Amino acid sequence: MSPRDPRLWLPALALGVLLAPVPSCLAMEVTAPATIHALNGSSVRLACTFNSCYRVAEKQFSLNWTYQECENCSELMLLQFKSKVVPVEQNRFGNRVKFTGNLAKYDVSFTLHDVQLADEGFYNCYVLNPPDRHKGHAQIDLRVITEEPPERDSTVAVIVGASVGGFLAMVILALVVVKCLRRRKQQKLNTEDQKTEEEGKTDGEGNPDEGPK
Protein backbone atom coordinates (compact mmCIF):
# COMPACT_ATOMS: atom_id res chain seq x y z
CA MET A 1 0.00 0.00 0.00
CA SER A 2 1.44 3.34 -1.03
CA PRO A 3 2.21 5.92 1.73
CA ARG A 4 0.13 8.36 -0.29
CA ASP A 5 -2.93 6.16 -0.02
CA PRO A 6 -5.63 8.30 1.72
CA ARG A 7 -6.73 5.24 3.67
CA LEU A 8 -3.54 5.56 5.72
CA TRP A 9 -4.49 9.08 6.79
CA LEU A 10 -7.89 8.20 8.29
CA PRO A 11 -6.61 6.94 11.69
CA ALA A 12 -4.40 10.00 12.07
CA LEU A 13 -7.28 12.32 11.19
CA ALA A 14 -9.58 10.58 13.65
CA LEU A 15 -6.94 10.85 16.37
CA GLY A 16 -6.49 14.53 15.57
CA VAL A 17 -10.21 15.13 15.97
CA LEU A 18 -10.21 13.39 19.35
CA LEU A 19 -7.21 15.36 20.54
CA ALA A 20 -8.42 18.71 19.22
CA PRO A 21 -8.51 21.35 21.97
CA VAL A 22 -11.94 22.27 23.35
CA PRO A 23 -12.86 25.40 25.25
CA SER A 24 -12.15 24.92 28.94
CA CYS A 25 -14.82 27.36 30.12
CA LEU A 26 -18.37 26.46 30.96
CA ALA A 27 -21.45 27.28 28.92
CA MET A 28 -22.23 30.95 28.49
CA GLU A 29 -23.90 32.60 31.47
CA VAL A 30 -25.57 35.99 31.71
CA THR A 31 -25.38 37.89 35.00
CA ALA A 32 -27.43 40.83 36.24
CA PRO A 33 -28.61 42.12 39.63
CA ALA A 34 -31.99 40.72 40.60
CA THR A 35 -33.31 44.09 41.82
CA ILE A 36 -32.29 47.70 41.23
CA HIS A 37 -33.77 50.74 42.99
CA ALA A 38 -33.77 54.04 41.10
CA LEU A 39 -34.76 57.51 42.24
CA ASN A 40 -37.55 59.12 40.25
CA GLY A 41 -36.08 61.59 37.75
CA SER A 42 -32.53 60.21 37.99
CA SER A 43 -30.49 58.03 35.64
CA VAL A 44 -29.89 54.36 36.37
CA ARG A 45 -27.57 51.84 34.76
CA LEU A 46 -29.06 48.40 34.24
CA ALA A 47 -25.98 46.21 34.35
CA CYS A 48 -25.79 42.97 32.39
CA THR A 49 -22.64 40.98 31.66
CA PHE A 50 -21.91 37.55 30.22
CA ASN A 51 -19.06 35.08 29.87
CA SER A 52 -18.30 33.07 26.78
CA CYS A 53 -15.68 30.70 25.42
CA TYR A 54 -15.49 32.82 22.28
CA ARG A 55 -14.73 36.38 21.41
CA VAL A 56 -17.56 38.59 20.29
CA ALA A 57 -17.99 38.74 16.52
CA GLU A 58 -20.28 41.72 15.98
CA LYS A 59 -21.69 40.32 12.73
CA GLN A 60 -22.93 37.20 14.53
CA PHE A 61 -23.52 38.53 18.03
CA SER A 62 -27.11 39.10 19.09
CA LEU A 63 -28.47 41.11 22.03
CA ASN A 64 -32.08 41.82 22.99
CA TRP A 65 -33.32 43.93 25.89
CA THR A 66 -37.04 43.62 26.59
CA TYR A 67 -39.41 45.24 29.07
CA GLN A 68 -42.37 43.75 30.99
CA GLU A 69 -44.78 45.64 33.21
CA CYS A 70 -45.36 42.43 35.20
CA GLU A 71 -43.94 38.93 35.21
CA ASN A 72 -46.85 37.54 33.19
CA CYS A 73 -47.12 40.53 30.86
CA SER A 74 -46.00 40.39 27.24
CA GLU A 75 -42.44 41.50 26.51
CA LEU A 76 -41.83 44.77 24.71
CA MET A 77 -38.64 45.00 22.66
CA LEU A 78 -36.53 47.81 24.08
CA LEU A 79 -33.08 47.59 22.52
CA GLN A 80 -31.32 45.31 20.02
CA PHE A 81 -27.80 44.72 18.80
CA LYS A 82 -27.45 43.37 15.30
CA SER A 83 -24.11 44.54 13.97
CA LYS A 84 -24.87 47.76 15.84
CA VAL A 85 -27.06 49.04 18.68
CA VAL A 86 -30.61 49.76 17.61
CA PRO A 87 -33.10 51.34 20.06
CA VAL A 88 -36.46 49.83 19.19
CA GLU A 89 -39.16 51.22 21.45
CA GLN A 90 -39.39 54.97 20.96
CA ASN A 91 -42.98 55.55 22.05
CA ARG A 92 -42.59 54.52 25.70
CA PHE A 93 -38.97 55.41 26.45
CA GLY A 94 -38.20 57.95 23.72
CA ASN A 95 -34.51 58.78 23.61
CA ARG A 96 -33.96 57.97 27.28
CA VAL A 97 -32.27 54.62 26.55
CA LYS A 98 -28.53 54.60 25.87
CA PHE A 99 -26.28 51.58 25.43
CA THR A 100 -23.36 51.94 27.88
CA GLY A 101 -21.82 48.47 27.64
CA ASN A 102 -18.58 47.25 26.09
CA LEU A 103 -18.75 44.11 23.97
CA ALA A 104 -14.99 43.58 24.20
CA LYS A 105 -15.46 43.21 27.97
CA TYR A 106 -18.66 41.14 27.62
CA ASP A 107 -20.70 44.00 29.03
CA VAL A 108 -24.11 44.69 27.46
CA SER A 109 -25.49 47.17 30.02
CA PHE A 110 -27.60 50.20 29.18
CA THR A 111 -28.54 53.39 31.01
CA LEU A 112 -32.08 54.65 31.41
CA HIS A 113 -32.24 58.43 31.84
CA ASP A 114 -34.94 60.48 33.55
CA VAL A 115 -36.42 57.48 35.31
CA GLN A 116 -40.19 57.67 35.76
CA LEU A 117 -42.59 55.78 38.01
CA ALA A 118 -44.06 54.12 34.91
CA ASP A 119 -40.65 52.58 34.16
CA GLU A 120 -41.06 50.09 37.01
CA GLY A 121 -41.12 46.51 35.84
CA PHE A 122 -38.91 43.69 34.61
CA TYR A 123 -36.06 44.18 32.16
CA ASN A 124 -34.81 41.07 30.35
CA CYS A 125 -31.31 40.73 28.91
CA TYR A 126 -30.92 38.07 26.18
CA VAL A 127 -27.48 37.31 24.75
CA LEU A 128 -26.38 34.96 21.97
CA ASN A 129 -22.70 34.77 21.01
CA PRO A 130 -22.10 32.20 18.24
CA PRO A 131 -20.63 29.68 17.99
CA ASP A 132 -22.15 29.32 21.47
CA ARG A 133 -25.50 27.68 20.92
CA HIS A 134 -26.94 28.60 24.29
CA LYS A 135 -28.90 31.83 24.52
CA GLY A 136 -28.29 33.37 27.92
CA HIS A 137 -30.90 35.29 29.88
CA ALA A 138 -31.01 37.47 33.00
CA GLN A 139 -33.80 39.58 34.47
CA ILE A 140 -33.76 42.81 36.50
CA ASP A 141 -36.63 44.02 38.65
CA LEU A 142 -36.52 47.83 38.50
CA ARG A 143 -38.21 49.62 41.38
CA VAL A 144 -38.61 53.39 41.31
CA ILE A 145 -38.64 55.37 44.56
CA THR A 146 -39.79 58.96 45.01
CA GLU A 147 -37.27 59.92 47.67
CA GLU A 148 -34.01 58.59 48.97
CA PRO A 149 -34.22 56.62 52.22
CA PRO A 150 -33.14 58.79 55.19
CA GLU A 151 -29.70 58.25 56.59
CA ARG A 152 -29.63 56.44 59.88
CA ASP A 153 -29.05 58.84 62.78
CA SER A 154 -26.31 57.32 64.90
CA THR A 155 -26.54 60.00 67.63
CA VAL A 156 -29.01 58.02 69.72
CA ALA A 157 -26.93 54.88 69.37
CA VAL A 158 -23.82 56.77 70.47
CA ILE A 159 -25.62 58.25 73.50
CA VAL A 160 -27.02 54.87 74.54
CA GLY A 161 -23.67 53.22 74.05
CA ALA A 162 -21.91 55.89 76.10
CA SER A 163 -24.51 55.63 78.88
CA VAL A 164 -24.23 51.86 79.06
CA GLY A 165 -20.47 52.07 78.97
CA GLY A 166 -20.42 54.67 81.76
CA PHE A 167 -22.80 52.60 83.91
CA LEU A 168 -20.68 49.50 83.49
CA ALA A 169 -17.56 51.47 84.38
CA MET A 170 -19.21 52.75 87.57
CA VAL A 171 -20.31 49.23 88.53
CA ILE A 172 -16.81 47.86 88.00
CA LEU A 173 -15.31 50.74 90.01
CA ALA A 174 -17.78 50.13 92.87
CA LEU A 175 -16.92 46.43 92.92
CA VAL A 176 -13.21 47.24 93.06
CA VAL A 177 -13.74 49.69 95.95
CA VAL A 178 -15.85 47.18 97.91
CA LYS A 179 -13.26 44.49 97.38
CA CYS A 180 -10.46 46.79 98.59
CA LEU A 181 -12.45 47.79 101.68
CA ARG A 182 -13.14 44.15 102.52
CA ARG A 183 -9.49 43.27 102.10
CA ARG A 184 -8.40 46.18 104.27
CA LYS A 185 -10.95 45.20 106.97
CA GLN A 186 -9.75 41.61 106.92
CA GLN A 187 -6.14 42.72 107.24
CA LYS A 188 -7.09 44.90 110.24
CA LEU A 189 -8.86 41.98 111.92
CA ASN A 190 -5.89 39.72 111.34
CA THR A 191 -3.57 42.37 112.88
CA GLU A 192 -5.76 42.76 115.97
CA ASP A 193 -5.97 38.98 116.47
CA GLN A 194 -2.20 38.69 116.23
CA LYS A 195 -1.72 41.54 118.72
CA THR A 196 -4.15 39.96 121.19
CA GLU A 197 -2.36 36.66 120.92
CA GLU A 198 1.00 38.31 121.63
CA GLU A 199 -0.38 40.18 124.62
CA GLY A 200 -1.65 36.93 126.04
CA LYS A 201 1.87 35.58 126.13
CA THR A 202 3.13 38.45 128.44
CA ASP A 203 2.19 39.48 131.99
CA GLY A 204 0.69 42.79 132.90
CA GLU A 205 4.16 44.45 133.17
CA GLY A 206 5.20 43.38 129.79
CA ASN A 207 7.32 40.47 131.01
CA PRO A 208 6.99 37.13 129.44
CA ASP A 209 4.57 34.87 131.26
CA GLU A 210 6.73 32.09 132.80
CA GLY A 211 3.76 29.96 133.62
CA PRO A 212 3.20 27.96 136.91
CA LYS A 213 6.32 27.00 138.94
Phi, psi and chi 1 to 4 in degrees:
 res  aa     phi    psi   chi1   chi2   chi3   chi4
   1 MET       -  130.3 -174.9  178.1  -66.0      -
   2 SER   -71.0  142.9  172.6      -      -      -
   3 PRO   -60.1  -20.6  -20.9   32.3      -      -
   4 ARG   -86.0   -1.3  -62.7 -177.4  178.7  179.5
   5 ASP   -64.2  121.8 -167.6  -26.2      -      -
   6 PRO   -56.9  -24.6  -22.3   32.6      -      -
   7 ARG   -63.7  -24.1  -72.5  175.1  -65.3  178.8
   8 LEU   -75.3  -18.2  -65.2  177.4      -      -
   9 TRP   -86.2  -20.3  -56.7  -14.4      -      -
  10 LEU   -58.7  -46.9  -65.9  178.2      -      -
  11 PRO   -60.6  -39.7  -22.9   34.8      -      -
  12 ALA   -65.7  -39.5      -      -      -      -
  13 LEU   -65.7  -41.1  -69.8  174.6      -      -
  14 ALA   -63.5  -41.2      -      -      -      -
  15 LEU   -64.9  -38.1 -179.2   62.0      -      -
  16 GLY   -64.1  -36.9      -      -      -      -
  17 VAL   -65.9  -41.1  171.2      -      -      -
  18 LEU   -66.5  -34.9  -67.6  175.0      -      -
  19 LEU   -91.9    2.4  -62.3  179.4      -      -
  20 ALA   -63.2  138.5      -      -      -      -
  21 PRO   -66.2  143.0   23.7  -33.2      -      -
  22 VAL  -120.4  151.4  -65.0      -      -      -
  23 PRO   -57.6  134.6  -22.9   33.2      -      -
  24 SER   -85.6  -13.5   58.5      -      -      -
  25 CYS   -81.6  166.8   60.2      -      -      -
  26 LEU   -81.7  179.4  -60.0  176.0      -      -
  27 ALA   -61.7  155.1      -      -      -      -
  28 MET   -59.7  137.8 -175.8 -178.3   67.7      -
  29 GLU  -129.6  142.4  -66.4 -177.5   -5.5      -
  30 VAL  -110.6  133.2  178.7      -      -      -
  31 THR  -124.5  135.9  -54.7      -      -      -
  32 ALA  -155.9  151.3      -      -      -      -
  33 PRO   -64.2  142.2   21.9  -31.9      -      -
  34 ALA   -68.2  -37.3      -      -      -      -
  35 THR  -138.2  138.6  -55.4      -      -      -
  36 ILE  -130.6  132.6  -66.6  179.6      -      -
  37 HIS  -102.5  134.2  -68.6   84.9      -      -
  38 ALA  -130.2  142.1      -      -      -      -
  39 LEU   -81.7  134.7 -177.0   63.7      -      -
  40 ASN   -56.4  127.1 -174.4   34.4      -      -
  41 GLY    91.1   -5.9      -      -      -      -
  42 SER   -95.8 -176.2   66.9      -      -      -
  43 SER  -109.6  143.0  -63.6      -      -      -
  44 VAL  -136.1  139.2   61.3      -      -      -
  45 ARG   -99.4  120.4 -171.1  171.4 -170.5  -94.4
  46 LEU   -93.0  101.5  -80.3   74.0      -      -
  47 ALA   -82.2  135.1      -      -      -      -
  48 CYS  -148.9  123.8 -177.9      -      -      -
  49 THR  -129.5  164.2   58.9      -      -      -
  50 PHE  -146.7  160.0   67.5   96.8      -      -
  51 ASN  -119.4  150.4   60.1    5.2      -      -
  52 SER  -152.8  152.2  175.4      -      -      -
  53 CYS   -75.5  -10.9  -60.8      -      -      -
  54 TYR  -125.5  152.1  -51.6   97.7      -      -
  55 ARG   -71.0  157.2  -67.2 -177.3  177.9  178.8
  56 VAL   -78.5  123.1  175.6      -      -      -
  57 ALA  -105.7  109.6      -      -      -      -
  58 GLU   -59.0  -28.8  -66.2 -172.5    0.1      -
  59 LYS   -72.3  -23.1  -67.9 -177.1  179.2 -179.2
  60 GLN  -107.6  -22.2  -62.3  177.2  -21.2      -
  61 PHE   -66.1  144.0  179.7   78.7      -      -
  62 SER  -135.3  132.5  174.6      -      -      -
  63 LEU  -135.5  134.0  164.9   67.8      -      -
  64 ASN  -133.4  127.2  -69.7  -35.2      -      -
  65 TRP  -108.0  128.7  -86.7  100.4      -      -
  66 THR  -125.7  160.8   65.8      -      -      -
  67 TYR  -124.9  139.2  167.3   75.5      -      -
  68 GLN  -130.5  134.0  -67.7  174.6  -83.9      -
  69 GLU   -70.0  -33.5  -70.9 -171.0    8.1      -
  70 CYS  -143.4  168.3   62.6      -      -      -
  71 GLU   -61.6  -33.2  -72.6 -171.7  -79.5      -
  72 ASN   -96.4    1.3  -62.6  -35.5      -      -
  73 CYS   -77.0  159.3  -63.1      -      -      -
  74 SER   -69.3  151.2   58.7      -      -      -
  75 GLU   -87.6  135.7  -63.6 -175.0   38.6      -
  76 LEU  -108.4  123.2  179.2   68.3      -      -
  77 MET   -64.9  127.6 -172.1   66.6   69.4      -
  78 LEU  -108.5  -45.3  173.6   65.4      -      -
  79 LEU  -153.6  141.7 -176.9  148.4      -      -
  80 GLN  -131.5  155.2  -75.3 -176.5  -43.6      -
  81 PHE  -128.6  112.0 -174.5   97.9      -      -
  82 LYS  -137.4   92.1  -69.8 -176.4  176.7  179.1
  83 SER    72.8  -23.6  -61.3      -      -      -
  84 LYS  -160.2  166.8   63.8  177.9 -178.1  178.3
  85 VAL   -77.2  131.4  177.7      -      -      -
  86 VAL  -130.6  105.9 -179.5      -      -      -
  87 PRO   -66.8  131.4  -17.6   30.4      -      -
  88 VAL  -101.3  -55.5  177.4      -      -      -
  89 GLU   -85.4  107.6  176.9   53.9   45.3      -
  90 GLN  -100.6  -24.8  -62.1  -71.3  -21.5      -
  91 ASN   -68.7  -45.0  -65.2  -31.8      -      -
  92 ARG   -83.2  -45.2 -175.4 -176.5 -175.2   93.5
  93 PHE  -105.2  -11.7  -62.7   96.9      -      -
  94 GLY    58.7 -133.2      -      -      -      -
  95 ASN  -102.7   27.0   58.6   -5.2      -      -
  96 ARG   -85.6   -7.0  -63.7 -174.5  -64.5  122.5
  97 VAL  -100.2  127.2  174.6      -      -      -
  98 LYS  -136.8  126.8 -177.7  177.9 -179.2 -179.2
  99 PHE   -70.3  123.3 -178.6   77.7      -      -
 100 THR  -125.6   23.1   51.9      -      -      -
 101 GLY   -89.7 -174.4      -      -      -      -
 102 ASN  -146.4  105.1 -173.7  -21.7      -      -
 103 LEU   -61.5  -33.1  -66.4 -176.9      -      -
 104 ALA   -63.5  -24.4      -      -      -      -
 105 LYS  -107.1   15.7  -63.8 -178.1  178.5 -179.8
 106 TYR    58.7   39.3  -55.7   99.3      -      -
 107 ASP  -117.7  120.7 -176.2  -11.6      -      -
 108 VAL  -122.1   34.6  -69.5      -      -      -
 109 SER   -73.2  160.7  -52.1      -      -      -
 110 PHE  -140.2  160.4   79.5   91.9      -      -
 111 THR  -113.5  133.9  -62.0      -      -      -
 112 LEU  -106.5  117.7  178.7   61.8      -      -
 113 HIS   -92.6  157.1  -63.6  -77.0      -      -
 114 ASP    48.1   59.3 -170.8   19.6      -      -
 115 VAL   -59.5  136.7  175.3      -      -      -
 116 GLN  -120.3  159.9  -57.3  171.4    9.1      -
 117 LEU   -59.4  -32.3  -67.0  175.0      -      -
 118 ALA   -70.9  -10.5      -      -      -      -
 119 ASP   -81.1   -6.4  -65.1  -25.8      -      -
 120 GLU   -59.6  144.7  -83.0 -164.4  -20.9      -
 121 GLY   150.1 -160.3      -      -      -      -
 122 PHE  -111.8  130.2  -61.8   91.0      -      -
 123 TYR  -114.1  122.4  -68.2   77.7      -      -
 124 ASN  -105.0  133.4  -61.1  -76.8      -      -
 125 CYS  -113.4  114.3  176.3      -      -      -
 126 TYR  -112.3  129.6  -63.3   97.5      -      -
 127 VAL  -130.9  135.6  176.9      -      -      -
 128 LEU  -134.6  122.8  178.9   62.3      -      -
 129 ASN  -127.3   83.3 -175.0   38.9      -      -
 130 PRO   -58.3  146.3  -22.6   33.6      -      -
 131 PRO   -82.4    7.7   26.0  -31.8      -      -
 132 ASP   -58.3  133.1  -88.1  -30.1      -      -
 133 ARG   -93.4  -17.2  -63.4 -178.6  179.6 -179.6
 134 HIS   -84.6  131.0  174.2   69.4      -      -
 135 LYS   -95.4  113.5 -172.7  175.0 -175.3  179.0
 136 GLY   -81.5  154.2      -      -      -      -
 137 HIS  -146.5  139.9  168.5 -113.1      -      -
 138 ALA  -142.9  153.0      -      -      -      -
 139 GLN  -130.1  139.8 -174.2 -179.4   75.3      -
 140 ILE  -119.2  131.4  -60.0  174.0      -      -
 141 ASP   -96.5  107.2  179.9    7.8      -      -
 142 LEU   -91.1  124.9  178.5   63.1      -      -
 143 ARG  -120.3  127.3  -58.9  179.5 -176.8 -179.9
 144 VAL  -101.3  129.9 -178.7      -      -      -
 145 ILE  -113.1  152.4   56.0  178.5      -      -
 146 THR   -91.7  -17.7   55.7      -      -      -
 147 GLU  -151.6  150.9   59.3 -178.7   11.1      -
 148 GLU   -70.7  142.2  -65.5 -174.4    6.1      -
 149 PRO   -62.6  139.0   20.3  -30.9      -      -
 150 PRO   -64.1  147.1   25.0  -33.8      -      -
 151 GLU   -70.5  142.5  -63.0 -177.5   -1.1      -
 152 ARG   -69.6  126.9  -65.7 -176.8  178.6  179.5
 153 ASP   -82.0  115.1 -171.2   -0.8      -      -
 154 SER   -91.1    2.4   59.1      -      -      -
 155 THR   -62.5  -46.6  -55.0      -      -      -
 156 VAL   -60.7  -43.8  176.0      -      -      -
 157 ALA   -61.8  -39.4      -      -      -      -
 158 VAL   -65.3  -42.8  171.1      -      -      -
 159 ILE   -63.6  -46.1  -66.3  175.1      -      -
 160 VAL   -61.9  -44.0  172.6      -      -      -
 161 GLY   -62.2  -41.9      -      -      -      -
 162 ALA   -66.3  -39.2      -      -      -      -
 163 SER   -64.4  -46.5  -59.2      -      -      -
 164 VAL   -62.8  -42.2  172.9      -      -      -
 165 GLY   -63.0  -42.5      -      -      -      -
 166 GLY   -64.3  -40.7      -      -      -      -
 167 PHE   -62.5  -44.8  175.3   74.2      -      -
 168 LEU   -63.1  -38.1  -68.6  176.4      -      -
 169 ALA   -64.2  -40.8      -      -      -      -
 170 MET   -65.6  -39.9  -68.4  178.9   62.7      -
 171 VAL   -63.1  -45.2  170.7      -      -      -
 172 ILE   -62.6  -42.5  -66.3  173.0      -      -
 173 LEU   -62.4  -42.3  179.2   60.7      -      -
 174 ALA   -62.7  -42.0      -      -      -      -
 175 LEU   -62.5  -39.9  -68.4  174.9      -      -
 176 VAL   -64.6  -43.4  171.2      -      -      -
 177 VAL   -63.1  -45.9  170.8      -      -      -
 178 VAL   -61.2  -40.8  170.3      -      -      -
 179 LYS   -64.5  -40.7 -172.3  174.1 -178.0  179.2
 180 CYS   -65.6  -41.9  -68.8      -      -      -
 181 LEU   -64.1  -41.0  -68.3  175.0      -      -
 182 ARG   -64.3  -40.2  -72.9 -179.5  177.4  177.7
 183 ARG   -66.3  -41.8 -178.6  179.0  -62.0  176.3
 184 ARG   -64.8  -40.0 -171.8  171.6  -61.2  176.9
 185 LYS   -65.3  -40.4 -176.3  176.9 -179.8 -179.1
 186 GLN   -65.2  -41.0 -173.7   63.7   39.0      -
 187 GLN   -62.4  -38.7  -70.3  176.2   -9.8      -
 188 LYS   -64.7  -42.4 -175.3  177.2 -179.5 -179.8
 189 LEU   -63.8  -40.9  -68.8  174.6      -      -
 190 ASN   -63.7  -38.3  -68.1  -21.1      -      -
 191 THR   -66.4  -42.9  -57.7      -      -      -
 192 GLU   -65.7  -39.7  -69.5  177.9   -6.3      -
 193 ASP   -63.9  -39.8  -69.3  -16.9      -      -
 194 GLN   -67.1  -40.0 -175.8  177.7    2.8      -
 195 LYS   -65.3  -42.3 -175.8  177.0  180.0 -178.9
 196 THR   -62.5  -40.1  -57.1      -      -      -
 197 GLU   -65.9  -38.2 -176.1  178.6   -7.9      -
 198 GLU   -70.2  -36.7  -69.8  176.9   -6.1      -
 199 GLU   -66.9  -29.6  -71.1  176.8   -8.7      -
 200 GLY   -69.6  -19.8      -      -      -      -
 201 LYS   -89.2    0.2  -66.3 -179.9 -179.0 -179.1
 202 THR  -122.7  156.9   60.4      -      -      -
 203 ASP   -81.8 -176.0   55.3   14.5      -      -
 204 GLY   -63.7  -26.6      -      -      -      -
 205 GLU   -90.9    4.2  -63.1  178.6   -4.0      -
 206 GLY    93.0    1.9      -      -      -      -
 207 ASN   -86.4  151.3  -61.4  -40.3      -      -
 208 PRO   -61.6  138.6  -22.0   33.1      -      -
 209 ASP   -75.8  116.1 -172.2    1.3      -      -
 210 GLU   -84.8   -9.3  -64.5  179.1   -4.1      -
 211 GLY    83.7  178.8      -      -      -      -
 212 PRO   -66.7  141.2   23.7  -31.4      -      -
 213 LYS  -102.7      -  -64.5 -177.1 -179.8  178.7
